[in-house]
């Protein structure tokens, strides 16, 4: 199999289980389409290039980190 190129189409699936998944999912509303169910968030992303998908992944992670920190701050952690 040939090595992937940055211009190749790509996709990922991500499942997050968290006790505050509902609050975290609210922070993702402008970032990605997702499915929320109980304490799980399921995300499927695809892009026309690996570089674009990587940028989307980075935005998703920054959003999740910020949301988790906000939730922790409201709990007094």
C-alpha positions in Angstrom: 0.0 0.0 0.0 1.3 3.4 -0.9 1.9 6.1 1.7 -1.0 8.6 2.0 -0.5 12.1 0.6 -1.7 15.3 2.2 -4.0 15.8 -0.7 -5.8 12.4 -0.3 -9.4 12.2 1.0 -9.6 11.2 4.6 -12.1 10.5 7.4 -12.3 9.7 11.1 -14.8 8.4 13.6 -14.5 9.5 17.2 -16.5 8.2 20.2 -16.2 10.1 23.5 -17.7 8.8 26.7 -17.8 11.4 29.5 -19.9 12.0 32.5 -20.6 15.6 31.3 -21.0 14.6 27.6 -24.1 16.8 27.2 -22.3 19.9 28.3 -19.3 19.0 26.1 -21.5 18.4 23.1 -23.1 21.9 23.6 -19.6 23.4 23.0 -19.2 21.5 19.8 -22.3 22.9 18.1 -20.4 25.3 15.9 -17.4 22.9 15.3 -18.8 19.6 14.0 -22.0 17.5 13.4 -22.3 15.0 16.2 -24.7 12.5 17.7 -25.2 12.8 21.5 -26.7 9.8 23.4 -26.7 9.5 27.2 -23.0 10.0 28.1 -21.6 9.5 24.6 -20.7 11.8 21.8 -20.2 10.2 18.3 -18.5 12.2 15.6 -17.8 11.3 12.0 -15.8 13.7 9.9 -14.5 13.5 6.3 -12.5 16.0 4.2 -11.1 16.3 0.7 -7.6 16.2 2.1 -5.6 14.9 5.0 -4.4 18.4 5.8 -8.0 19.7 6.0 -9.0 16.8 8.2 -6.1 17.4 10.5 -7.2 21.1 10.9 -10.7 20.0 11.7 -9.4 17.5 14.2 -7.3 20.2 15.9 -10.3 22.5 16.1 -12.4 19.7 17.6 -9.7 19.0 20.2 -9.4 22.6 21.2 -13.2 22.9 21.5 -13.4 19.8 23.7 -10.5 21.0 25.9 -12.1 24.4 26.3 -15.5 22.9 27.1 -14.1 20.4 29.6 -12.2 23.2 31.4 -15.3 25.3 31.5 -17.3 22.4 33.0 -14.5 21.7 35.5 -14.5 25.4 36.5 -18.3 25.4 37.2 -17.9 22.3 39.4 -15.1 24.0 41.3 -12.4 21.5 40.2 
